[in-house]
Amino acid sequence: MKLVIALLVCFVALSFSQPKTGGVDTQVKALLKKMTIDEKIGQMTQIDYAAVDKHRDDIVKYSIGSILWGGSSDVADITPKGWAEEYNKLQQLSQQTRLKVPMIFGIDAVHGHNNVNGAVIFPHNVALGATRNPALIEKVGMITAAEIKGTGIQWDFAPCVAVARNERWGRTYESFGEDPVLVKQLGAAYVKGMQGAQLSDKTSVLACVKHFVGDGGTTNGKDQGNTEVDEATLRSIHLPGYVEGVKAGALSIMASYNSWNGVKNHGNKYLMTDVLKKELGFAGFIVSDWAAIDQINPDYKAAIAQSVNAGLDMAMIPNGPGQGNNYIDFITKLKELVKEKKVPMSRIDDAVSRILKVKFGMNLGEQLTADKELLAQIGSPEHRAVAREAVRQSLVLLKNDNNLLPLSKTTKRIHVAGKGADSLGMQCGGWTITWQGDAGFAVNGGTTILKAIKNTVSKETNVSYSVDGSGADSSDIGIIVVGERPYAEMIGDREDLALSAQDVAAINTMKSKGIPVVVLLLSGRPMIIDPALKSSTAFVAAWLPGTEGQGVADVLFGDYSFTGKLPHSWPRSMQQIPVNVGDAVYDPLFPYGFGLSTVTTGAMK
């Protein structure tokens, strides 16, 4: 008898990784029948790495279904190898659970695998929006997926398909632009690039279209604020990215912090169930944002009930034991709600089925360790070449008096200035190594704009540099790189988008030397640039180009033309914000789609 029991336990334990005897739906139904309520709720629970790191036994104890790495919850060794090794260790814990269901690991790789030092950091979405090139964005998604998979992680919380309608919003750079047509085209392309031909491919990663819905349309651009629009406006402006994302095959969607007319999206059954799952036919699962359930109701148990009943399938619970509403609280309270029949078992089964369907479809049982071949490709020259091309196509030329650009590579003396000229951290912006980013970061493998200029000009050209614009005497050309220091959500909300006094002073110092001045603006959104625009001979919106600053020099010196077009209307003043194409009164400094062009001066060296 003991032998029979042992064999049965072994059979059950191997249930996820057994050879397939039916389609995914059949496998999901068979596994669901074997699961206890505890195991089901475990699949619905996603824990942040920082919360579970000191409580790893909880992964097995609670049959945890997912782990995420939040913006700053990095592993100790943030090299590609360090990330892969930690993934391998954590995933093996899933194989100690009764049913051996692999965990799915998620990360905010919003412009490349940006928590990994040595990965390629692509331009942020606002810059990709300026390229107007879905084929290129698909390549960006594909390479990002391959680098993510090289560390073992299988799920990216991207793309963001917010339609940013107010530049005060600190997440504007995560949006492809203000026009829903552009956003839906590029969002769908990104999904296709990430997920590939099929999710079970070794280079494919699960995309997560976010944040559902209306996050870019909050009143006054307040992060996590209230989107006060009628349903027709919500559907025409903010929904198209999800319609196209679902059509492109996206099987995970993240709910948004914001409210719609006063009702938190995380508790809105009409939006999550009636619109997304039923009307749009979304067959995947909905995951919450970071501790977002907490905002629905001060009574955490009531908040869980409302959100799960509204259609949430997986809860992102960042806190560990002793840290407020933590994952043990969530598990305990959800189980109580089921027993009290306040959350029906049918809703639990639906949520778990959706999650398991994705896991089976991704063939996670056969991908329990990081792929060494993909690991070796992280940060490769081939990957960087695509990022460099994305930089080239994203640059928008706003002013070019006397056809100053492109510059000659044989110019005798060039003075480079500005706090952004030699700062990879500023080039990359937020969501780089840490959540908010840091201007002082030296990201492995990257090229600053200053270095790129030196790489490009002739050996006879003298390139000097200062932060404040001094030292430009006797120079023939001045290039100054100014703009925003790194930031991310919440911290990035601004009521004043004027250039800093430091930037304006540096531009004026250089201009006082009587030389032509090229201003490069590093920013996650349009800024108020007068009088800097008047003081410049040429002015370039360079956005947040990422690690491949060489792409900026490629265009400045004429190896490639300026082709980028504004993904946002450029405001004249803060009083004019919000200004968007289609407004009844529309008089921006530069209209949506504006962008001067140049001609190339010859082949690349």
TITOR-250583 format. One record per residue (C-alpha): x, y, z negated; residue in one letter. Coordinates in pm, whole numbers, padded with zeros to 5 digits, always signed. Layout:
BEGIN
XYZA/...
//
This chain:
BEGIN
+00000+00000+00000M/+00282+00241-00091K/+00444+00176+00246L/+00117+00251+00430V/+00074+00578+00240I/+00432+00676+00316A/+00382+00611+00686L/+00062+00815+00690L/+00236+01108+00520V/+00517+01086+00772C/+00265+01083+01059F/+00092+01392+00927V/+00421+01569+00862A/+00527+01520+01220L/+00198+01645+01360S/+00323+01974+01508F/+00628+01837+01683S/+00484+01513+01818Q/+00476+01459+02196P/+00174+01633+02346K/-00122+01395+02393T/-00366+01662+02509G/-00402+02026+02597G/-00333+02308+02354V/-00698+02330+02247D/-00702+01959+02164T/-00380+01988+01964Q/-00509+02289+01773V/-00835+02116+01681K/-00652+01803+01566A/-00410+02000+01348L/-00685+02223+01207L/-00871+01916+01079K/-00565+01810+00879K/-00511+02148+00715M/-00615+02240+00363T/-00756+02583+00286I/-00419+02676+00136D/-00237+02580+00454E/-00484+02773+00665K/-00446+03090+00461I/-00068+03043+00474G/-00087+03065+00853Q/-00274+03393+00820M/-00003+03542+00598T/+00296+03733+00727Q/+00566+03832+00477I/+00842+04088+00516D/+01193+03944+00497Y/+01297+04178+00217A/+01003+04058+00004A/+01060+03687+00054V/+01441+03680+00061D/+01465+03621-00316K/+01160+03393-00320H/+01238+03156-00034R/+01071+02863-00206D/+00742+03048-00152D/+00770+02980+00221I/+00725+02610+00150V/+00497+02650-00152K/+00242+02863+00035Y/+00295+02720+00388S/+00374+03069+00515I/+00304+03109+00884G/+00505+03418+00972S/+00792+03641+00865I/+00868+03986+00993L/+01164+04213+00974W/+01040+04563+00899G/+01221+04878+01006G/+01486+04859+00735S/+01462+04502+00601S/+01771+04382+00781D/+01982+04075+00721V/+02321+04125+00550A/+02516+04070+00873D/+02343+04271+01146I/+02558+04138+01430T/+02381+03908+01677P/+02546+03607+01516K/+02435+03716+01170G/+02074+03753+01279W/+02072+03414+01454A/+02218+03234+01153E/+01958+03383+00919E/+01677+03290+01156Y/+01800+02932+01167N/+01806+02907+00787K/+01458+03050+00743L/+01296+02847+01019Q/+01427+02525+00866Q/+01218+02600+00558L/+00905+02566+00770S/+01009+02208+00837Q/+00992+02134+00465Q/+00618+02202+00456T/+00370+01913+00478R/+00266+01983+00837L/+00595+02129+00960K/+00424+02413+01145V/+00700+02647+01266P/+00690+03007+01151M/+00664+03283+01407I/+00907+03567+01341F/+00820+03924+01437G/+01029+04239+01470I/+00991+04600+01587D/+01221+04577+01887A/+01061+04883+02041V/+01348+04988+02271H/+01569+04685+02294G/+01659+04459+02002H/+01720+04776+01804N/+01791+04625+01459N/+02089+04432+01596V/+02425+04605+01610N/+02561+04518+01952G/+02231+04480+02134A/+02142+04703+02427V/+01932+05000+02315I/+01704+05115+02597F/+01551+05460+02634P/+01239+05505+02421H/+00901+05473+02590N/+00860+05847+02650V/+01169+05827+02871A/+01048+05511+03044L/+00726+05696+03118G/+00929+05953+03311A/+01059+05681+03544T/+00710+05600+03679R/+00855+05260+03768N/+00659+04949+03655P/+00912+04713+03815A/+01193+04866+03611L/+00988+04856+03290I/+00920+04485+03354E/+01297+04431+03372K/+01342+04624+03046V/+01085+04398+02880G/+01249+04087+03020M/+01598+04177+02896I/+01469+04287+02557T/+01293+03951+02525A/+01608+03758+02616A/+01814+03945+02356E/+01545+03894+02090I/+01528+03524+02169K/+01906+03506+02145G/+01867+03563+01771T/+01586+03307+01748G/+01304+03559+01695I/+01001+03492+01915Q/+00767+03789+01870W/+00812+04159+01942D/+00579+04427+01805F/+00575+04598+02144A/+00467+04753+02372P/+00302+05055+02215C/+00025+05167+02452V/-00077+05473+02252A/-00176+05766+02470V/-00005+06053+02288A/-00221+06364+02311R/-00048+06592+02061N/+00330+06643+02042E/+00312+06711+01669R/+00275+06335+01629W/+00603+06177+01520G/+00540+05864+01725R/+00506+06048+02056T/+00826+05887+02183Y/+00671+05541+02137E/+00408+05633+02396S/+00468+05618+02771F/+00282+05948+02811G/-00038+06148+02786E/-00213+05990+03087D/-00396+05659+03033P/-00334+05555+03394V/+00044+05575+03344L/+00026+05407+03004V/-00179+05110+03122K/+00048+05051+03422Q/+00371+05053+03224L/+00226+04873+02922G/+00109+04583+03138A/+00447+04569+03313A/+00622+04548+02976Y/+00397+04260+02865V/+00474+04070+03184K/+00846+04123+03138G/+00846+04007+02777M/+00625+03701+02818Q/+00764+03588+03153G/+00604+03323+03371A/+00494+03127+03064Q/+00538+03173+02692L/+00713+02839+02649S/+01011+02955+02858D/+01331+02990+02659K/+01364+03360+02745T/+01000+03448+02676S/+00884+03638+02369V/+00530+03702+02250L/+00433+04063+02319A/+00217+04259+02075C/+00018+04542+02228V/-00030+04817+01968K/-00185+05000+01786H/-00551+04920+01841F/-00693+05178+01902V/-00670+05558+01935G/-00350+05615+01735D/-00228+05876+01983G/-00543+06085+01957G/-00565+06178+01588T/-00670+06528+01489T/-00363+06759+01480N/-00142+06462+01571G/-00134+06338+01214K/+00017+05993+01179D/-00236+05738+01046Q/-00498+06012+01074G/-00853+06033+01204N/-00929+06006+01576T/-01238+06222+01610E/-01371+06147+01956V/-01690+05999+02097D/-01691+05642+02227E/-01677+05749+02590A/-01353+05936+02523T/-01209+05650+02319L/-01280+05413+02606R/-01159+05638+02887S/-00835+05756+02725I/-00727+05513+02454H/-00866+05172+02557L/-00726+05118+02911P/-00385+05008+02785G/-00547+04718+02599Y/-00768+04623+02892V/-00462+04590+03115E/-00251+04433+02841G/-00505+04156+02793V/-00525+04106+03170K/-00145+04078+03175A/-00164+03792+02926G/-00091+03954+02591A/-00182+03713+02309L/-00120+03934+02007S/-00247+04281+01930I/-00170+04496+01627M/-00450+04692+01464A/-00389+05061+01397S/-00365+05257+01074Y/-00579+05535+01210N/-00951+05578+01159S/-01207+05631+01431W/-01453+05896+01319N/-01378+05823+00955G/-01380+05441+00965V/-01044+05265+00925K/-00969+05050+01229N/-00848+04764+01013H/-01200+04724+00880G/-01391+04802+01199N/-01572+04491+01319K/-01716+04665+01623Y/-01371+04745+01757L/-01186+04425+01666M/-01454+04166+01727T/-01723+04314+01951D/-01499+04517+02182V/-01160+04345+02176L/-01245+03978+02130K/-01588+03956+02288K/-01607+04231+02549E/-01244+04219+02663L/-01217+03844+02615G/-00899+03866+02406F/-00804+03506+02323A/-00501+03573+02105G/-00478+03693+01746F/-00490+04033+01578I/-00220+04119+01324V/-00238+04404+01077S/+00012+04685+01050D/+00240+04719+00747W/+00022+04688+00430A/-00260+04848+00628A/-00534+04645+00455I/-00455+04839+00137D/-00591+05158+00295Q/-00941+05023+00357I/-01061+05009-00003N/-00894+05068-00344P/-01039+04729-00441D/-00784+04504-00271Y/-01009+04199-00270K/-01290+04396-00108A/-01042+04532+00146A/-00932+04179+00238I/-01292+04067+00283A/-01381+04362+00503Q/-01073+04329+00724S/-01084+03951+00774V/-01460+03956+00836N/-01408+04239+01083A/-01179+04017+01289G/-00825+04046+01152L/-00643+03715+01196D/-00302+03769+01036M/-00218+04008+00752A/+00119+04179+00734M/+00194+04181+00361I/+00530+04352+00306P/+00547+04331-00072N/+00680+04047-00284G/+00579+03937-00635P/+00564+04229-00875G/+00538+04487-00596Q/+00175+04594-00592G/-00060+04419-00352N/+00171+04135-00252N/+00140+03818-00047Y/+00050+03603-00348I/-00235+03843-00427D/-00354+03820-00068F/-00343+03441-00063I/-00514+03408-00401T/-00787+03660-00330K/-00864+03532+00019L/-00902+03180-00118K/-01139+03313-00384E/-01340+03495-00117L/-01382+03172+00079V/-01495+02982-00230K/-01739+03263-00310E/-01866+03244+00052K/-01785+03612+00103K/-01557+03512+00389V/-01700+03220+00587P/-01481+02920+00661M/-01572+02964+01027S/-01389+03299+01027R/-01081+03137+00867I/-01085+02855+01120D/-01120+03102+01407D/-00824+03305+01284A/-00602+03000+01229V/-00702+02847+01562S/-00600+03165+01742R/-00261+03166+01568I/-00197+02796+01627L/-00298+02825+01990K/-00023+03078+02042V/+00233+02871+01851K/+00156+02559+02054F/+00156+02762+02376G/+00500+02897+02289M/+00627+02545+02220N/+00775+02662+01891L/+00826+02307+01772G/+01103+02270+02028E/+01267+02607+01951Q/+01361+02579+01586L/+01710+02725+01627T/+01847+03023+01815A/+01961+02956+02170D/+02341+02987+02178K/+02347+03066+02549E/+02111+03359+02503L/+02296+03468+02190L/+02615+03505+02395A/+02436+03732+02643Q/+02330+03996+02389I/+02479+04331+02489G/+02618+04190+02814S/+02731+04418+03101P/+02441+04287+03311E/+02190+04390+03045H/+02354+04728+02997R/+02339+04791+03371A/+01958+04778+03362V/+01949+05014+03064A/+02182+05251+03247R/+01947+05247+03545E/+01654+05324+03315A/+01845+05626+03182V/+01915+05753+03534R/+01551+05732+03638Q/+01421+05888+03316S/+01606+06221+03331L/+01381+06514+03418V/+01537+06826+03569L/+01341+07131+03453L/+01569+07408+03583K/+01855+07424+03833N/+01944+07781+03919D/+02178+07825+04213N/+02173+07447+04262N/+02431+07410+03986L/+02356+07039+03965L/+02500+06803+04063P/+02835+06900+03917L/+03164+06834+04089S/+03382+06563+03938K/+03687+06769+04025T/+03587+07076+03825T/+03903+07198+03653K/+03770+07273+03305R/+03446+07152+03144I/+03354+07237+02789H/+03107+07000+02619V/+02928+07109+02303A/+02631+07044+02076G/+02556+06808+01790K/+02417+06545+02028G/+02711+06523+02267A/+02906+06269+02066D/+02624+06104+01867S/+02495+05762+01960L/+02251+05795+01672G/+02089+06102+01829M/+02084+05938+02172Q/+01901+05637+02033C/+01665+05814+01792G/+01445+05639+01539G/+01394+05262+01519W/+01766+05206+01566T/+01943+04985+01309I/+01714+05136+01045T/+01352+05249+01053W/+01419+05623+01075Q/+01752+05598+01259G/+02060+05803+01174D/+02256+06059+01376A/+02579+05921+01228G/+02540+05563+01352F/+02813+05421+01573A/+02618+05149+01755V/+02849+04878+01886N/+02895+04881+02262G/+02732+05218+02326G/+02862+05516+02524T/+02805+05874+02411T/+02732+06146+02664I/+03070+06306+02587L/+03250+05979+02654K/+03045+05926+02969A/+03147+06267+03105I/+03512+06189+03038K/+03469+05852+03212N/+03322+06020+03521T/+03533+06325+03603V/+03865+06318+03781S/+04192+06264+03599K/+04280+06628+03664E/+03968+06762+03491T/+04016+06892+03140N/+03719+06813+02913V/+03714+06994+02578S/+03455+06960+02300Y/+03311+07147+02003S/+02988+07113+01811V/+02910+07484+01790D/+02992+07589+02147G/+03318+07760+02057S/+03630+07693+02263G/+03463+07738+02600A/+03696+08022+02700D/+03848+07974+03047S/+03613+07684+03118S/+03436+07661+03452D/+03122+07484+03327I/+02958+07436+02990G/+02748+07129+02904I/+02565+07139+02573I/+02363+06856+02419V/+02100+06967+02167V/+01776+06835+02024G/+01606+06639+01751E/+01779+06436+01485R/+01643+06080+01453P/+01306+06014+01292Y/+01021+05766+01307A/+00656+05750+01203E/+00527+05982+00929M/+00865+06153+00881I/+00854+06265+01244G/+00529+06460+01225D/+00610+06829+01290R/+00430+07161+01279E/+00724+07339+01443D/+00892+07193+01750L/+01123+07487+01816A/+01491+07416+01870L/+01696+07449+01553S/+01886+07769+01480A/+02206+07564+01508Q/+02118+07458+01862D/+02017+07806+01975V/+02336+07957+01830A/+02554+07699+02006A/+02385+07767+02340I/+02426+08142+02297N/+02793+08102+02199T/+02863+07911+02517M/+02653+08146+02730K/+02846+08446+02597S/+03156+08319+02778K/+02992+08407+03109G/+03000+08053+03247I/+02716+07840+03390P/+02555+07636+03113V/+02382+07298+03148V/+02154+07218+02855V/+02068+06855+02787L/+01779+06809+02545L/+01764+06489+02338L/+01410+06462+02204S/+01121+06226+02157G/+00871+06476+02299R/+00848+06813+02471P/+00979+07090+02246M/+00945+07468+02239I/+01252+07561+02439I/+01228+07933+02502D/+01470+08123+02479P/+01714+07831+02535A/+01562+07779+02878L/+01637+08140+02971K/+01995+08110+02847S/+02063+07803+03060S/+02158+07774+03424T/+02028+07417+03436A/+01807+07237+03185F/+01752+06862+03158V/+01502+06668+02946A/+01711+06364+02860A/+01466+06224+02602W/+01619+05950+02383L/+01831+05756+02632P/+01970+05488+02400G/+02319+05342+02409T/+02392+05387+02779E/+02496+05752+02796G/+02685+05674+03112Q/+02354+05691+03296G/+02331+06061+03209V/+02672+06134+03362A/+02584+05930+03672D/+02311+06180+03756V/+02481+06499+03631L/+02773+06438+03865F/+02569+06333+04167G/+02614+05959+04199D/+02236+05939+04167Y/+01959+06194+04216S/+01730+06337+03953F/+01397+06160+04008T/+01222+06165+03667G/+00880+06326+03630K/+00730+06459+03309L/+00507+06206+03126P/+00374+06498+02917H/+00264+06850+02993S/+00530+07082+02850W/+00382+07343+02613P/+00478+07710+02609R/+00428+07743+02234S/+00301+07555+01929M/-00024+07747+01960Q/-00083+07583+02298Q/-00055+07228+02159I/-00241+07011+02239P/-00216+07065+02612V/-00290+06774+02843N/-00349+06729+03212V/-00721+06758+03285G/-00787+07026+03022D/-01048+07282+03123A/-00788+07554+03065V/-00448+07425+03175Y/-00143+07651+03185D/+00162+07467+03045P/+00521+07579+03081L/+00575+07276+03306F/+00282+07063+03426P/+00243+06689+03387Y/+00445+06519+03660G/+00688+06808+03709F/+01049+06731+03788G/+01303+06886+04023L/+01521+06664+04239S/+01879+06673+04358T/+02074+06497+04628V/+02359+06256+04568T/+02713+06364+04646T/+02856+06024+04723G/+02888+05663+04617A/+02980+05573+04261M/+03343+05517+04185K/
//
